[in-house]
């Protein structure tokens, strides 16, 4: 089983040989599978594993990006409702000191 996002041919061949040995050892003669059937099954399994790995990598990347944005937003604002507006307003008027000195601040 691979953990990368590419298909490993050696893993496919190992899996096909394992399928061939295990299925043919357990089944009666009239139900035995050919090696080509085992190879097809191994390829399809490996493709499914790679697709799942790619999907998980995308989900993890999106989750990390979301966390990074939230952390950036948390750093840039106070995150307490009206205080976020007050801080952004204060910065647009020339800084917090100017905001307090201009008499626009109503208190806590």
C-alpha positions, 0 to 999 in steps of 0.5 A: 500500500502506497502513501504517496500520490503516485502509483508504484508499479512494484507495489502493483506487481506485489499486490497482483502476485499476492492476489494470485497466490491467495485466491488460487490457493483457496479456490477450487480449480474451476473458480481460480483466477488468472494473473491478468485478473489479479493484475487488473484488480491490483491496478484498480486498488492502487488507483483507488488508494492514490485517489484517496491519498490525493483527496486527503492531501487536498483536504489537509492543505485546505484545513491548514490554509483555513487555520492560517487565515483564522490565525492571521485574522485573530492577530489583525483584530481584537475579535470581540464584536464592536471592539473590532470596529473601534480598532479599525476605525481608530486606525483609519483616523490616524491611530488609537491615540488620535482616536482617544484624543478626538473624543470619539471613544465612548468608554467600555 
